[in-house]
Amino acid sequence: MRAMGHAPRRWLHAAAAGTLVVTVVLAVAAAGGYGYARMRVGQVASVHLPALAAAPPPGRPMNLLVVGSDTRQGLRGQDRGQFGAVQGRRGDVILVVHLAPASHRAWMLSIPRDLYVPVASTGGRAKINAALARGPEQLVETIRADFGIPVSHYLLVDFDGFRAVVDAVGGVRLDFPSPVRDDDHGHNNSGLLVTTPGCRRLDGTQALALARSRYLQYRGGDGVWHADPGYDLGRIRRQQVLLRALAAQALRRGLTDPLRANAVLAAVARHLTRDDTLTVGQAVRLAGQFRGLRPGALVGLTIPTVPAVRRGEQVLLPVQPAARRTVASFLGRSPPTHRPPSAPARPTPAQAWDPRPC
């Protein structure tokens, strides 16, 4: 696998999801090395967000908003040339994580970046990734207003965070059922290129290429390259696969050891921004309730959508009532009483060409 080609102006991070898992694992480790964790968490930038919901009492479910930002601030030399000089900041990964301590379960709700919704405090509609442009407060308010999801904590990871996390835990292992590449009319935008099927270890740059791939193609048994018809939804599937693989690798590397945890957190601390109420003490208490969480128990859901055109731009619209049912399932609530008889929301299904942990 190698990196090559030109990057698109819009790229995708699996960083947010992977960083969440590693952060939780590190918080568990902090129970045995509180001094390390306090020092490292103090190095993480923080932001004050009045729109956040009050943290629930210990043991009660809570929601954490994890965002991967497309800011190029802080990139140097080759990286800045590779990924383009795009001004401003948008949310390229928007992921809400529902943690239920009583059942030791966690659910991930992926909100597609191109979802066209009312944006809080504007009186208008836009792609939800634009809500971050005015700051995380607006994104928190938009998610609460549009989906009825109260957010108690916020975590943002910058461009280089995902690479730092993957490299810090020694890479991730994925099994590719078929060769895959990123191809946009002959240009390999993300650098994704796997020429032979099988299990391989990906470093941070290679894993980022998989996560960023906007135009994924797979080679079928007929030798012909076929496009993944899922586009952004396909990228969400791959994010969730990477998340599980990263969580498993973090546990295999024994990050419950405080010294190892300190080394990993040192590598990623400068790539994170947290809300100022997410203290190390809270993280330790929360993570302690999830010591028994298995990566396979992370359930991934995605807002159901349909493509459309608004103001000459390709967007995704939420499909109702399926979107409401998915949010209700994510939050563990009873579905609306007017719900027609149909199957409940299910995790995003894998496709035959998707990589799998190995």
N, C-alpha and C positions, 0 to 999 in steps of 0.2 A: 504494500500500500504506500502511496507517495502523494505529496502535495504538489499541485501544479495548477496552472491556469489562472484566470482572472476571477476575482471575487465579485459577487453581485452587490449592489448597493444595500440590499436587505438581506441580512443573514440571521441565523437562528442559533440560540444557545440551548443546549441541554444543561448548561451550567447551573441554572437556578435549581433544578431538581436534584442534580448530583450534589451540589453544595449543601442543600438542605439535609440530605441523608448524612453526609460527613459531619455536618455541624451537630446533629443530634448524637451521632456516635461519639464525637469529641466531648459533648456535654456529659455523656455517661462516664467517659474517662476522667472528666474533671472532678467527679465525686471522689476520686483517689488522688487528685492533684489540683486542688482548688486554686492554689497560688498561681500555677501555670495558666489556668483558664482565665483567672481574673486579669492577669497581665495581658494575655492575648486579646481578650474581648475588649479591653481598654484601648487596643490599637485599631479596632474596627470603627469606622466612621458611623455616626449616629445622626438621626433626624427626628425632629419632634412632629408628631402627626396627631392633632386633636381629633380627627375623624375616626380614629381607631376605636373599636368597641372595648369596653372594660374587660380585662382578662377574667375568665370565669373562675370560680373557686377550684381549688385543687381536686383533681379527679373527674372534673366535668369536661365535656368535649370543647375543643377550641379550633379556630381557623387561623392559618398562617398564610399570608400572601407572599409568594416568592416570584421575583421578577428578574429576567435577564434583559439588561439594557443594551441598546446598540450604540452607546456613546463610544467615540474613538479617543476621548480624552485620556491621555497617559500613554498611548501607543507610541512606539518609537520606530524610526527607520524603516526596516523591511516590513514590519507588521502594518505600519500605516499605509505603505504603498500597496500591500497585498489586499487590504480590506477596504480601501477607499477613504477619502476624506469627506465623510458625511457629517454635516453640522447638526447639533442638537442631540436630543435623547428621546428614544421611543422604547416601548416595551416589546421585545421580540419574543420573549417567553413570558406568559402570564399563567401562573399555576397557583391554585388555592389548595392547601393541604388541610384536611379535616382529621384531627387527632382525637381518638376516643380512648382515653386511658383505661376505662373499665373493661373493655374488650381487647385491649392491646392491639387495636387495628388502626390503620391509617388509609385514607382515601385521597387520591390526587384528582383534581378537576382541572383539566387543561381548557383554557379559554383561547380559541384561535385568535391570532393577532389581527386578522382581517375581519373579525366579527363587527358588523355595522350596528351600532347601538346608540341610544341617547347618552350623551356625555354630560355628567353632572356639572351644574353651574354654568352651562353654556346655552341651554335652550335649543341646541341642535343635535344632530347625529353625525357620527364619524366612526372610523375604525377604532376599536377600543385601544389599540396600541398607541394612538395619538393622545390618549388621556394622560399618559405619563409626561408629555411634553410640558405641562404646566405644573408638574410635581407629583409625587406619590399620593398626596392628599386627595387630588382629584380622582386618581385611579381607585383609591379605597372607596370614595363616595360613589363612584360610578358602579362598582361591583355590588355595593350594598343596595343602591337604588334599582339597578336593572335585574339583579338576581336574588335579592333578599338574603345575601350572605354577609353576616357581620364579620369583620376581620379584626382580630385582636393583636396580631403582630405582623411585621413587615420585614422582609429580607431581600436586598438587591445585590446582584453580582455583576461585575463589569466584564468587559470583553475577555480578559485574560484569566478570569477566575476558573473557568472550566478546565483549561489546560493545566493550571496549577493544581487543582484538586486531583485530576486523573494521574498526573505525574507523581504527586505526593504519595498516592497509595500504590504506586507501582504499575499503573496501567489497568486496563480492563480486558477480559477475554470474551470474545464473541464468536459465534459460529455462523458463517455466511453460507446459506444453502446454495447460492449461485453467485457468479461474478456480478459486481455492482459498480456503478460509476455515477458521477454527476455530469450531465451533458445538457447544455443549453445551446442548441444549434451549433454544435461542434466545439463549444468552449466548456472546459471543466471548471466551473465556477468555484466550488468549495475545495477541490483537490481530492475528493473521494475517488479512489480507484482500487478495487479489489479484483485481481485478475483470475484467481482460482478459488473455488469454494473450500470450506473447512474452517477449523477453529484457529484463531490467531489472537495475539495480544496487541492491543492498540495503545499507543502512548497518547498524551494529551492532544497533540496536533492532529493525529489520525482520528481520534474520537471526535474532535471538534469538526473535522471534515464531514464525518457521518452525520453529526447533529445539524450542521449548516446546510446539508444538501437539499437544495430547493428543486432540482430537476433530476431526481434519482431515476436511473434506469437499471434494469436487471437483464441478464442474458438468459433466455429460456433454453429448454432442451433442444430447440430447433436452431440454436446458434444465433438467433436474432435478438437484438437489444430492444426491450420493451419499456415504455415509460410507466412509472408508478402513477396510477390515476388518482391517487389520494392527495397529491400536492401537499398543502399545509397539514392536512389530516394525517398523511403519511409521515410527515416529519414529527408530528406529535406521537405517533406510534413508536418511532425510533427513539424519541426522548425517553419514553417510559421504559423501553428495553434497556437503554443506557443507565437509567436510574437504578433499576434492579441490579444490573451487573456491577455498578459502582458501589452500591450498598453492600453487596455480597463480598466484594473485594476489600472494602474497608473493614468488615468484620473478620475476614480471613487474615488480614495483616495485623490483627490484634491491637486495634486502636483503643481498646479499653486500658492499655498501658499508658500512664500519664506522660512518660517521656516521649513515646512515639506520637501521642496525640498532640503534644506541645509542638513537635517538629512540623506536623501537618498543618496545624492551625497557624503557625508562623508563616507558612508558604502562602496561605490563602487570605489571611486577615486583611491585607491591604486591598483586596479585590472585593470586599463586602461593604454594604451599608445596612445597618439595622435600625429599627425604631428605638428610641431612647428608653422605652419601658422593657425592652428585652434584655434583662440583666443576666449575668452569669449565674446568679442564684436561681432565677426562674428557669433558665435553660437546664441547669443541673436537676432541679426538681422534676421538670417535665420529662427529661430524658430518663431519669430513674424509673419512671412509670412505664417506659418502653424498652426495658432491658431485654424482654423476651420477644420483641418484634422481629419477625423474619422478613427478609426482603421480598419473598414471594407473597407475603400478606399485604403488600402495598397494592391496592386496587386502583387502577387507572380508568377514569371516565373522561369523556369529552363532550362539550356542548354540541348537540346535533345541529347541523347547519345545511343550508342549500345555497349554491352560488347564485349571484345576481349582479346587476350593474346599477350603480348609483352615481350620478353626476359624471358619467363616462368612465368610472373606475370599477374594476372587479372587486367585489366584496363578498362576504358570507353573511347570510341572514339566519338567525336562530329559528329552528323549526318548532312550532308549538302544536300540541301541548308536550311534545317529547322533551323539549328543553326544560320545562318546569318539572317533569317527572325525573329527569336526570339530576337536577339540583336537589330535589327532595330525597332521592336515593343517596346522593352524596352526603347530605346533612343528616341522614338517618331518620328523617321525618316520614310520617305517613303521607302517601301521595294524595293530591287533591281529590275530593269526593266525586267531582264530575269526570274523573278520568275514565275514558272508555276502556273496555276490556282489551288488554294487549299485554305483551311481555314487558317486564320491568327493565329499567336501564341496565345495560351490561357493560363490562369493560370493553375498551376499544379492541376489536378483533385483530389478531395478527394476520399477515398475508404470507404466502408461501415463500416470498423472496426476502422477508424481514430477517435480520440477524437475531440470534438467540444467545443467551448466556451459555457458556460452556466451561 
